[in-house]
Amino acid sequence: MRISFSSICSKTVSCLIAISLTTAACPDGVAMIPIASAAASSDKPDAASSSLSIYEQRRDLYEKIGIQTQIPWYWLAAIDQYERTITPRSRKKAKKEIKTDRLTSIRFKEGIWSGPINPDPADTNLTTIALFGGIGKDASADGAADPTNDDDSLYTMASYLISLGYEEEDFQIALWRYYQNDSAVRRIRQFAKIYKTFGPIDPSASAFPLPLHSIYTYRDTWGDRRGWGGLRTHEGTDLFAPYGVTVRSVCYGIIETKGWNPYGGWRIGIRDLHNRYHYYAHLQGFEKKIEVGDMVTPGQTIGWVGSSGYGPPGTQGRFPPHLHYGIYRDTGTTEWAFNPYPLLKQWEKAERARSR
């Protein structure tokens, strides 16, 4: 059978176009591993992965996309987890975007995926997405760039992340360009460090802040009036205990603050993977080996109950010894306090059940 030269050229051009549409843009001189074109992956876990926890399934996906893009898996995990913790831009949009069977939670801003001037915001056609300057890509080899497909969305975010280079500083610049928010970049860096240290952990793992065998008492003191430094409401729960009782981390997290605060005395702040800030105040002292930037685990000693605060550094004894525990949630645009009492009761009950 004779094959014409024009037929060969046509097929060659078609192949080159297909490759260009399924390969992310890379920095000069850096090669990206092409997307496997064997079989389209599904959003739903297959039978082989059904025995894995949701966290292990996510890590498998992070590692797969990491191999294709040469990005450490924990950076992809950090971005996905940050997206999981921030408040959706609108309830209507969130209901439209979220699929219950998805492993990932990345939601792209309006116009980013399909292109800022694309007349079809829901466009999944690779050619028109590229034409209108969108970033959406097809990693599942099904011929469509679908923002609700786990592989496509994670691969697209990874491709955007490496658009400036492969150093951590390059990642941070790309993240700032995407989120336009210093706090978002800082949170993702913290999450990446937590994942790098602990692996695919369950972020809901917890411990009560005081040893259950110690002597303590507490009640719901949220919203009580406080007068030192001006009239204000109490944003936390006071757990009364003798001097020197061990204070423990309630979560996996990273030490964000440590030192003196006029109101809280010697205090420590820990950021967890739910984007919650755990505030431990009025301590007698700190665990010596703990510094800002260190990782902690549930139940790890971070300090001891005291009565510090309400004055300059070193002020002690203006009130009975107790731990002030507060918790704050970062929604991506603001950080607000909420009542920790229900969580404390939940953690106390869960730890008692585990110790039986």
C-alpha positions in Angstrom: 0.0 0.0 0.0 1.3 3.5 -1.0 1.4 6.3 1.6 1.5 9.8 0.4 3.9 12.4 1.8 1.1 14.8 2.6 -0.6 12.1 4.6 2.5 11.6 6.7 2.9 15.3 7.3 -0.7 15.7 8.3 -0.5 12.9 10.9 2.8 14.3 12.2 1.3 17.8 12.7 -1.7 16.3 14.5 0.5 14.4 16.9 2.6 17.5 17.7 -0.6 19.5 18.4 -1.9 16.8 20.7 1.4 16.7 22.6 1.5 20.4 23.0 -2.0 20.5 24.5 -1.3 17.8 27.0 2.1 19.0 28.2 2.4 21.9 30.7 4.5 24.9 30.0 7.9 24.6 31.7 10.7 27.0 32.5 13.4 27.2 29.9 15.8 24.3 30.0 13.6 22.1 32.3 11.8 19.1 30.8 8.5 17.9 32.1 7.6 14.2 32.0 4.7 13.8 29.5 1.3 12.7 30.7 0.7 9.0 30.4 -1.7 8.4 27.5 -2.7 4.8 28.3 -6.0 5.0 30.1 -8.0 7.9 31.4 -8.1 7.9 35.2 -11.3 8.3 37.0 -12.2 10.6 39.9 -13.6 7.6 41.8 -11.1 5.4 43.6 -10.8 1.9 42.0 -11.2 -1.4 43.8 -7.4 -1.7 44.4 -7.4 1.6 46.3 -10.6 1.0 48.3 -8.6 -0.5 51.1 -6.5 2.7 51.5 -7.6 5.6 53.7 -8.7 8.8 52.0 -5.4 10.3 53.1 -3.3 7.5 51.4 -5.4 7.8 48.2 -4.7 11.5 48.1 -1.0 10.9 48.6 -1.0 8.4 45.7 -2.5 11.1 43.5 -0.1 13.8 44.8 2.9 11.5 44.1 1.6 10.6 40.6 1.2 14.3 39.6 4.5 15.0 41.4 6.3 12.5 39.2 4.8 14.1 36.0 5.7 17.6 37.0 8.7 17.0 39.2 7.1 18.8 42.2 7.5 17.4 45.7 4.2 15.7 46.6 3.9 17.7 49.9 3.6 21.0 48.1 0.6 19.7 46.1 -0.9 18.3 49.3 -0.4 21.7 51.0 -2.2 23.6 48.2 -5.1 21.1 48.1 -5.5 21.2 51.9 -5.4 25.0 52.0 -8.2 25.0 49.4 -10.1 22.6 51.5 -10.0 24.9 54.5 -10.8 28.3 53.0 -14.4 29.6 52.7 -15.9 29.2 49.2 -16.3 32.4 47.3 -20.1 31.9 47.2 -22.4 29.2 48.4 -24.0 28.8 45.0 -20.7 28.4 43.3 -19.5 26.0 46.0 -22.5 23.7 45.5 -22.0 23.8 41.7 -18.2 23.0 41.9 -18.0 20.4 44.7 -18.4 16.7 43.8 -18.8 14.4 46.7 -16.6 11.7 45.1 -13.6 13.9 44.5 -10.3 13.4 46.4 -9.2 17.0 45.9 -10.7 20.3 46.7 -9.0 22.8 44.4 -11.4 25.4 43.0 -10.1 27.7 40.3 -10.9 31.4 40.3 -13.4 32.6 37.7 -11.8 32.9 34.3 -8.5 31.3 35.3 -9.3 27.8 34.0 -11.1 28.6 30.7 -9.5 32.0 30.0 -10.5 35.5 31.2 -12.4 36.5 28.0 -13.7 33.0 27.1 -17.4 33.3 26.4 -17.9 29.8 27.9 -16.7 29.8 31.5 -17.4 26.0 31.6 -15.2 25.3 28.6 -13.3 22.0 28.6 -12.0 22.1 25.1 -8.2 22.3 25.1 -7.9 24.3 21.9 -10.3 27.1 22.9 -9.0 27.2 26.5 -5.5 27.8 25.1 -6.9 30.3 22.5 -8.5 32.4 25.3 -5.4 32.2 27.6 -6.8 29.7 30.1 -4.6 27.4 32.1 -6.8 24.3 32.1 -5.1 21.0 31.1 -6.0 17.4 30.5 -4.0 15.0 32.7 -6.5 12.1 32.5 -6.1 11.6 28.7 -9.9 11.8 28.0 -9.6 14.7 25.6 -11.1 17.3 28.0 -9.7 19.7 30.5 -12.2 19.3 33.4 -11.8 21.4 36.5 -13.8 18.9 38.5 -11.5 16.0 37.5 -9.0 15.3 40.2 -6.1 14.6 37.9 -6.8 17.6 35.6 -7.2 20.1 38.4 -4.2 19.0 40.3 -2.0 18.8 37.2 -3.1 22.2 36.1 -2.3 23.7 39.5 1.1 22.0 39.4 1.8 23.3 36.0 1.0 26.8 37.2 3.2 26.4 40.2 6.3 25.6 38.2 5.7 28.3 35.6 8.5 30.4 37.2 10.9 27.6 38.2 11.4 24.7 40.6 12.9 26.4 43.6 10.7 26.9 46.7 11.1 30.7 46.2 9.6 30.2 42.7 6.7 28.3 44.1 6.0 31.1 46.6 6.0 33.8 43.9 3.6 31.7 41.8 1.3 31.2 44.8 1.3 34.9 45.5 0.4 35.7 41.9 -2.4 33.2 42.1 -3.9 34.1 45.5 -2.7 37.7 45.8 -2.5 37.1 49.5 0.6 36.9 51.8 -1.3 34.8 54.3 -2.2 32.2 51.7 1.4 31.7 50.8 2.5 31.5 54.4 -0.2 28.9 55.2 0.7 26.7 52.2 4.4 26.8 53.3 3.4 25.7 56.8 1.2 22.9 55.5 3.9 21.7 53.1 6.3 21.5 56.1 3.8 19.5 58.2 3.1 17.1 55.3 6.8 16.7 54.6 7.4 15.8 58.3 4.5 13.6 59.0 3.3 12.2 55.7 -0.4 11.7 54.8 -1.8 12.2 58.3 -5.4 12.5 59.5 -5.7 16.2 60.4 -8.5 15.4 62.8 -6.2 13.4 65.1 -6.4 15.1 68.6 -5.5 15.0 72.3 -6.9 16.9 75.3 -4.6 19.8 76.3 -4.1 18.5 79.9 -3.3 14.9 81.0 -6.5 13.2 81.9 -4.9 11.8 85.1 -4.1 15.4 86.3 -6.4 17.5 88.6 -8.3 20.1 86.5 -11.7 21.6 86.1 -13.3 23.7 83.4 -16.6 25.1 82.2 -17.8 27.1 79.2 -16.4 30.6 79.8 -16.8 31.8 76.2 -18.0 35.4 76.1 -17.4 36.2 79.8 -16.5 39.8 80.6 -12.8 40.7 81.1 -11.6 44.1 82.3 -7.8 44.2 82.3 -6.6 46.3 79.5 -10.1 47.5 78.7 -13.5 46.0 78.7 -13.6 42.9 76.4 -15.1 39.5 76.0 -13.4 36.2 76.8 -12.3 34.4 73.6 -11.6 30.9 74.9 -12.0 28.4 77.7 -10.1 28.5 81.1 -8.9 25.2 82.4 -8.0 25.5 86.0 -5.2 23.3 87.3 -2.3 23.4 89.8 1.0 25.1 88.9 3.2 22.9 86.7 0.6 20.6 85.2 1.7 19.6 81.7 0.2 21.5 78.8 0.0 19.4 75.6 -0.5 20.1 71.9 -4.1 19.1 70.9 -3.1 18.5 67.2 -0.5 17.9 64.5 0.8 21.3 63.7 3.6 23.9 63.5 4.6 26.3 66.2 3.7 29.7 64.8 4.3 32.0 67.8 6.1 31.7 71.1 6.9 34.3 73.8 5.3 37.0 75.9 2.0 38.7 75.4 0.7 41.4 77.9 -2.7 39.7 78.1 -1.7 36.0 77.7 1.7 36.1 79.5 3.9 33.3 78.3 2.0 31.8 75.4 2.4 29.4 72.4 0.4 29.4 69.2 0.1 26.3 66.9 -1.3 26.2 63.4 -2.9 22.9 62.3 -3.9 21.5 58.9 -7.5 22.7 59.3 -6.1 26.2 59.2 -6.9 26.7 62.9 -4.7 28.6 65.3 -4.5 27.0 68.8 -3.6 29.6 71.5 -2.2 28.4 74.9 -1.8 31.3 77.4 -0.7 32.0 81.0 1.9 29.3 80.9 4.5 28.9 83.7 7.1 28.1 81.1 7.8 26.4 77.7 9.2 23.0 76.8 12.9 23.9 76.1 13.3 22.1 72.8 10.3 23.8 71.2 10.9 26.7 68.9 8.9 28.7 66.3 8.7 26.6 63.1 9.0 23.2 64.9 6.5 20.4 64.4 4.3 19.0 67.2 2.1 16.0 67.5 -1.1 15.4 69.5 -0.3 14.9 73.2 3.3 16.4 72.9 4.4 18.5 75.9 4.7 22.2 75.0 4.7 23.9 78.4 3.2 23.9 81.9 0.2 25.6 83.6 0.9 28.9 85.3 -0.5 32.4 86.0 1.6 34.6 83.8 0.2 37.7 82.1 -1.7 41.0 82.7 1.5 43.1 82.7 5.1 43.4 81.5 7.3 40.3 80.8 7.5 38.1 83.9 4.3 39.2 85.6 2.8 36.3 87.6 0.1 35.6 90.1 -2.6 38.1 89.3 -5.1 35.3 89.0 -5.3 31.6 89.9 -3.2 29.2 87.8 -5.0 28.0 84.7 -4.6 27.3 81.0 -6.4 29.7 78.7 -7.1 27.8 75.5 -8.4 29.6 72.5 -9.0 28.6 68.9 -9.1 30.8 65.8 -10.1 29.9 62.2 -8.5 31.3 59.1 -11.0 31.4 56.2 -8.6 32.7 53.6 -9.8 36.3 54.0 -10.1 36.8 57.8 -9.3 35.0 61.1 -12.0 34.7 63.8 -12.3 33.1 67.2 -14.9 30.5 68.0 -15.9 28.7 71.2 -13.5 25.8 71.9 -15.5 24.3 74.7 -17.4 21.7 72.5 -14.1 20.6 71.0 -12.5 20.3 74.4 -15.4 18.0 75.6 -15.1 16.0 72.4 -11.3 15.5 72.7 -11.6 14.7 76.4 -14.3 12.0 75.7 -12.3 10.6 72.8 -9.1 10.3 74.8 -10.8 8.6 77.7 -12.3 6.1 75.3 -8.9 5.3 73.8 -7.4 4.8 77.2 -9.9 2.1 78.3 
